Amino acid sequence: MPSSPASESVRPLRIASINTNGIRAAFRKGMGDWLETRDVDILAIQEVRAATEDIEGLLGPDWNILHDAASAKGRAGVAIASRKSASIHRVELGHPDFDSAGRWLEADYEVNGKIVTVVSTYVHSGEVDTPKQVEKFTFLDSMLTRLPELAAHSERVVVLGDLNVGHRKFDIKNWKGNVKRAGFLPEERAYFDKILGAEDEADYNNGAGLGWVDVGRKAAGEMDGPFTWWSWRGQAFDNDTGWRIDYQLATPALAASVVNYTVDRAEAYDQRWSDHAPVVVDYAI
């Protein structure tokens, strides 16, 4: 007996995130082959480093492209590519005097009658005791202000991308040697304590802090990684000496709908098309 439409299972929404380290170079190295096989519905891209027409040409006509370029040509840049068009999008973050161009892009999508808000973000890498680190802290301060506003706007929100901070010791292979480096500074990690809760809190990643959920840590559990970035240098990739700095941070309602989490780590060094790996999550909405 054929199943009725009401009894048929609804296909999960697949949302992926990738720092391309330059989308034109990534496509030359094989990003297009990856994308063709992954059946992605919404793709958040960071470090685009290209014009909107470049993205459109690379992805093709089947994708709807939103793109916020950086103020400085050839740097940063965030985009969201989707199979269906967004109902609205927003790009500004923080005080009007703060230049967040190319680092924060929000879009609302209607999925099975529900609004899902997707944010592609690229947090500054920072550099200790320099203006670059000040900019990073200013951006993270702005994020802390915006996250509750987003949660009030929609109960289904995901902030995803290269956040350039390893929250916990599990998120970086050689953490002891990096506690004084940008990306693992105690001051940076404290922002994530405020978002997710500190690891020693009973409700860490389950209602603590601002109540957001680190989907990757929830899926992986208390273990090293899974890492999402490896230096091109030496044997970092082959030895899995990496950092987990690419996240999907979701509101509780959206996090509860996760049915699969994957880091698409390349099978070999010479098959990499970015120094980051895509983070792919299926949401049953």
C-alpha positions as a printed Julia matrix, in Angstrom:
285×3 Matrix{Float64}:
  0.0    0.0     0.0
  1.51   3.39   -0.95
  2.18   5.73    1.92
  0.15   8.89    2.27
  1.89  12.27    2.02
  1.36  12.83    5.75
  3.22   9.63    6.62
  6.2   10.2     4.33
  9.37  11.23    6.1
 10.56  14.78    5.51
 14.08  15.1     4.12
 16.41  16.81    6.61
 17.76  20.26    5.82
 21.49  19.97    5.13
 23.52  23.03    6.15
 27.25  23.12    5.49
 29.97  25.6     6.35
 33.42  26.03    4.86
 36.24  28.53    5.04
 37.45  28.28    1.46
 40.64  30.29    1.97
 39.74  31.89   -1.37
 36.84  30.36   -3.3
 38.48  30.58   -6.74
 41.53  28.66   -5.55
 39.32  26.15   -3.72
 37.39  25.39   -6.92
 40.61  24.94   -8.85
 41.65  22.34   -6.28
 38.38  20.38   -6.14
 35.7   22.14   -4.11
 33.22  21.77   -6.97
 33.61  17.98   -6.94
 32.92  17.91   -3.21
 29.85  20.13   -3.54
 28.36  18.01   -6.34
 28.32  14.93   -4.11
 27.06  16.39   -0.82
 23.47  17.4    -1.61
 23.77  20.61    0.44
 20.73  22.89    0.81
 22.42  25.89    2.4
 26.15  26.56    2.21
 27.84  29.18    4.41
 31.18  30.31    3.02
 33.95  32.29    4.7
 37.1   33.89    3.31
 35.45  34.19   -0.09
 38.02  36.69   -1.37
 36.14  37.18   -4.63
 33.39  39.22   -6.26
 29.75  38.17   -6.28
 29.91  37.4    -9.99
 32.85  35.08   -9.35
 30.81  33.11   -6.82
 27.83  32.95   -9.18
 30.04  31.72  -12.0
 31.64  29.01   -9.88
 28.46  27.7    -8.25
 26.2   28.01  -11.27
 22.58  29.06  -11.79
 21.02  26.54   -9.4
 22.22  28.51   -6.38
 20.93  31.74   -4.86
 23.88  33.8    -3.66
 24.08  36.33   -0.83
 27.52  37.9    -0.41
 29.0   40.51    1.9
 32.46  41.51    0.74
 35.14  42.94    3.01
 36.01  46.63    2.87
 39.52  45.69    1.76
 39.49  43.97   -1.62
 40.8   40.4    -1.63
 40.33  39.84    2.11
 37.74  38.01    4.22
 34.23  38.02    2.71
 31.28  35.85    3.74
 28.52  34.35    1.63
 25.49  32.1     1.86
 24.48  29.96   -1.11
 21.1   28.27   -1.02
 18.83  26.21   -3.25
 15.87  28.41   -2.28
 16.05  32.16   -1.91
 16.11  33.86    1.47
 13.13  35.92    2.6
 15.39  38.63    4.05
 19.04  39.15    4.9
 21.08  41.47    7.12
 24.8   42.27    7.21
 25.65  44.77    9.94
 27.02  43.74   13.33
 27.88  45.92   16.28
 28.26  49.69   16.5
 27.93  51.61   13.21
 31.53  52.8    13.59
 32.81  49.2    13.68
 33.69  47.72   10.29
 32.15  44.25   10.23
 31.95  44.09    6.43
 32.85  40.67    5.06
 32.47  38.94    8.42
 28.77  38.63    9.33
 25.82  37.75    7.09
 22.35  36.74    8.31
 19.56  35.27    6.21
 16.07  33.93    6.94
 14.75  30.87    5.09
 11.33  29.28    5.19
 11.64  25.52    5.69
  8.51  23.4     5.96
  6.55  26.4     7.18
  9.15  27.4     9.78
 11.7   30.23    9.69
 15.34  29.17    9.98
 17.91  31.93   10.42
 21.4   31.17    9.12
 24.44  33.3     9.93
 27.72  32.91    8.06
 30.5   34.49   10.09
 34.25  34.84    9.95
 35.77  36.0    13.23
 39.11  37.79   13.1
 42.14  35.58   13.63
 43.7   38.16   15.95
 47.27  38.68   17.06
 48.27  39.11   20.7
 49.06  42.66   21.82
 48.17  44.23   18.47
 45.18  46.18   17.07
 44.13  42.95   15.33
 43.37  41.41   18.72
 41.41  44.49   19.77
 39.3   44.13   16.62
 38.7   40.47   17.44
 37.48  41.28   20.95
 35.24  44.04   19.59
 33.72  41.57   17.14
 33.17  38.96   19.87
 31.57  41.62   22.09
 29.21  42.44   19.22
 28.38  38.75   18.84
 27.45  38.5    22.51
 25.03  41.38   22.04
 23.54  40.02   18.83
 23.02  36.36   19.84
 20.14  37.01   22.3
 18.53  39.27   19.71
 18.71  36.49   17.14
 17.24  33.97   19.58
 14.37  36.37   20.21
 13.89  36.84   16.46
 13.58  33.12   15.7
 13.69  29.95   17.77
 15.62  28.21   14.99
 18.96  29.96   14.42
 22.39  28.63   13.52
 25.55  30.74   13.62
 28.19  28.92   11.66
 31.6   29.48   10.25
 35.21  30.03   11.19
 35.03  31.47   14.7
 38.83  31.33   15.14
 38.67  30.22   18.79
 39.14  26.77   20.26
 36.8   26.77   23.25
 38.14  23.78   25.16
 41.27  21.63   25.37
 39.5   19.04   23.24
 39.41  21.6    20.43
 43.15  21.85   19.82
 45.67  19.02   19.62
 48.64  20.8    21.23
 46.74  23.06   23.6
 49.51  23.46   26.18
 51.75  25.22   23.7
 49.03  27.59   22.52
 47.53  29.13   25.66
 49.3   32.42   24.92
 48.43  32.47   21.23
 45.45  34.05   19.53
 42.81  31.41   19.04
 43.22  29.8    22.45
 43.66  32.75   24.8
 41.74  32.47   28.09
 40.1   35.82   27.3
 38.83  34.47   23.96
 37.61  31.19   25.42
 35.7   33.14   28.08
 33.39  34.46   25.36
 32.41  30.89   24.55
 31.83  30.22   28.24
 29.26  33.02   28.09
 27.63  31.57   24.96
 27.66  27.86   25.87
 28.57  27.73   29.54
 31.92  26.77   31.03
 32.91  23.13   30.78
 32.64  22.65   34.56
 29.04  23.9    34.66
 26.4   21.23   35.08
 24.41  22.56   32.11
 27.4   23.21   29.82
 26.2   23.05   26.21
 22.71  22.31   27.48
 21.2   25.6    28.59
 24.11  27.29   30.36
 25.39  30.72   29.36
 23.22  32.27   26.67
 21.75  28.83   26.07
 23.24  28.13   22.66
 24.42  24.64   21.68
 27.76  23.72   20.1
 26.4   21.12   17.69
 29.84  19.64   16.99
 30.72  19.05   20.63
 27.23  17.71   21.36
 27.62  15.18   18.55
 31.24  14.2    19.24
 31.12  14.08   23.02
 34.09  14.48   25.34
 36.94  13.65   22.99
 39.68  15.37   20.99
 38.36  17.08   17.88
 37.0   16.38   15.42
 39.38  19.02   14.1
 38.43  21.3    11.22
 41.65  23.19   10.46
 45.24  22.05    9.9
 48.27  24.04    8.88
 49.56  23.42    5.36
 53.02  23.11    6.87
 54.85  19.97    7.93
 52.93  16.89    8.98
 50.07  18.67   10.77
 47.37  17.14    8.56
 48.87  13.66    8.4
 49.29  13.6    12.19
 45.86  15.18   12.76
 47.49  18.02   14.68
 44.59  20.36   14.16
 42.19  22.87   15.67
 38.4   22.73   15.89
 37.56  26.35   15.11
 34.71  25.89   12.62
 31.37  25.69   14.41
 27.66  25.36   14.04
 26.17  27.08   17.1
 22.42  26.53   17.27
 19.52  27.64   19.41
 18.08  24.78   21.52
 15.06  24.2    19.25
 17.24  23.84   16.17
 19.92  21.82   17.97
 17.25  19.35   19.06
 16.53  18.6    15.41
 20.09  17.52   14.51
 20.2   14.04   13.01
 23.76  13.99   11.66
 27.03  15.88   12.09
 30.07  15.36    9.87
 33.46  16.96    9.32
 34.41  16.23    5.72
 38.12  15.74    6.3
 40.01  15.0     3.1
 41.27  11.43    2.76
 44.81  12.6     2.0
 46.9   15.76    2.12
 47.0   16.12   -1.67
 43.19  15.97   -1.83
 42.69  19.08    0.29
 41.22  22.15   -1.38
 41.34  24.37    1.72
 43.21  24.37    5.02
 39.74  23.96    6.62
 37.33  21.04    6.26
 33.6   21.48    5.63
 31.29  21.03    8.61
 28.0   19.45    7.48
 24.91  19.09    9.68
 21.48  17.62    8.9
 18.49  19.18   10.67
 15.12  17.39   10.65
 12.81  20.41   10.62
